[in-house]
């Protein structure tokens, strides 16, 4: 406390120095402590100002508009899911019809599908077609050219009328028997 010695001059004593130091310690803060506290206050005031501006921005937000947007997006998602489910059901039905036409030896699935009455064929829970067999039978009768003919070979027959066993067995091993075997076929 050299500044005190300059002010008091010869009247300065150690006793006065101790009393002033204890008095200053009780009622005053050091310059470093003051600056630290001042910085804290400035920082907190800045944070308060930032929070106030954020609150003002939030007040400007249209909550009803946001809620309407959320509701609109939810409805669009429901519609998209319904369309997706519908598209999947149509694909499953088309695949099942194609498989059934192939199994029925249909030559042109597109042409056969065009002859099927729309909406009359449905796919049940087990993946089986309902109403398809009747329509396929009618198409097979009216437009037989759309289907491969299923030929059945008869075995046996009446030998007096040209029928015979179409499967005469294996070819013989020697040449003479082979020639006779070929003549009888």
Secondary structure, 3 states (H helix, E strand, C coil): CHHHHHHHHHHCCHHHHHHHHHHHHHHCCCHHHHHHHHHHHHHHHHHHHHHHHHHHHHHHCCHHHHHHHHHHHHHHHHHHHHHHHHHHHHHHHHHHHHHHHHHCCECCHHHHHHHCCCCCCEECCCCCEECHHHHHHHHHHHCHHHECCCCCCCCCCCHHHCCCCCCCCCCCCCHHHHHHHHHCC
